[in-house]
Amino acid sequence: MSMSWRPHQTTSRRKIITIQEWADYIGVSKNTILARLKKYRLLYEYDPRDIYSVFNFLKFLLQR
C-alpha cells in the first residue's frame, strides 16, 4: 500500500494574525505596525493567511 504525499498547506481562509494582534504582541501602536507593514510590502509580499509570510514579517519586525 503506497501513501500519497502532499505538501503541508500553509494558508487558511482566516487571517493568522490581525494588525491589532500584531500591535498587542509586539507592544506598539496599530499605526506603528501599519507603517512597518507598508515598508515591508515595498520589499516583500505579505499574506496574513500564509504562515510563512507571517513568520517572515515577524523576523522583519524583530530586526527593526
C-alpha positions in Angstrom: 0.0 0.0 0.0 1.5 3.3 -1.0 0.7 6.6 0.7 0.3 9.7 -1.4 2.3 12.6 -0.1 1.1 16.2 -0.2 2.9 19.3 1.0 1.7 20.9 4.2 -0.9 23.6 3.4 0.4 26.9 4.8 -2.6 29.0 4.0 -6.0 29.1 5.6 -9.2 31.1 4.9 -8.8 33.0 8.2 -6.1 35.6 8.9 -3.5 34.0 11.2 -2.9 37.3 12.9 -4.6 40.7 12.6 -3.0 44.2 12.7 -4.3 44.8 16.2 -2.9 41.4 17.4 0.5 42.3 15.9 0.4 45.6 17.8 -0.5 43.9 21.1 2.1 41.2 20.6 5.0 43.5 19.7 3.9 46.2 22.2 3.5 49.1 19.8 0.6 51.0 18.4 -1.6 49.9 15.5 -0.2 52.8 13.4 3.3 51.7 14.0 2.5 48.2 12.7 0.8 49.7 9.7 3.9 51.9 8.9 6.2 48.9 9.3 4.0 46.7 7.1 4.0 49.4 4.5 7.8 49.4 4.4 7.8 45.6 4.4 5.5 45.4 1.4 7.9 47.5 -0.6 10.4 44.6 -0.4 8.2 41.5 0.2 4.8 40.2 -0.3 2.7 39.8 2.9 -0.3 37.4 3.1 -1.8 37.3 6.6 -3.3 33.9 5.7 0.1 32.2 5.0 2.1 31.0 8.0 5.4 31.5 6.3 4.6 35.0 5.3 3.5 35.8 8.9 6.8 34.3 10.2 8.8 36.4 7.7 7.1 39.6 8.8 7.8 38.7 12.4 11.5 38.3 11.6 11.4 41.7 9.8 9.8 43.3 12.9 12.3 41.7 15.3 15.3 43.0 13.2 14.0 46.6 13.5 
